[in-house]
Amino acid sequence: MRKPGDENSLFFARVQQALETVADDYDVVVLDCPPQLGYLTLSSLCASTSVIVTVHPQMLDVASMSQFLFMTADLLAVVREAGGSLNFDFLRYLVTRFEPHDGPQTQIVGFLRSLFGDRVLTAPMLKSTAVSDAGLTKQTLYEVGRENFSRGTYDRAMESLDAVNAEIEKLIHTAWGR
């Protein structure tokens, strides 16, 4: 097996090779890649067994995501020709920063569901100042204390986050055959 960084190692195989060295230590590894078509994103896609694509329900963001996915598909075709493989147990779209009382956002979510059906997760991640504020301190909502927010704000954000995570966890268990 080639080691990560080996001159002869194909760039798209490097993340997978690195993960193989620690595979027995983890059940799930989350790779959070930026929406850019660099080595990290392409290599991470080749190493992944599942993909969650986040979507902000604004028309400009959906159009940008669409363009990104078309370009990604073209590049991944080249990676496949070079020996890369893509074997996803699931690919899902996660609606993020969702404001359920915003009419246009609700329409866009409906549009996404009509296009992608059950590939759009049922639970959206709601827009919340609790999530934004936790991010400012480089923490997750699970790490910050409830005392830092109003009870309603924190509880709504946690309910949304727990629902999203439960849905993803169910997909993982299904992929594992459990």
Secondary structure, DSSP 8 states (H G I E B T S, - for coil): ---TT-TTS-GGGHHHHHHHTTGGG-S-------SS-SHHHHHHHHH-SEEEEEE-SSHHHHHHHHHHHHHHHHHHHHHHHTT-----SEEEEEE-SB-TT-HHHHHHHHHHHHHHGGGB-SS--B--HHHHHHHHTT--TTTS-GGGS-HHHHHHHHHHHHHHHHHHHHHHHHHHT-
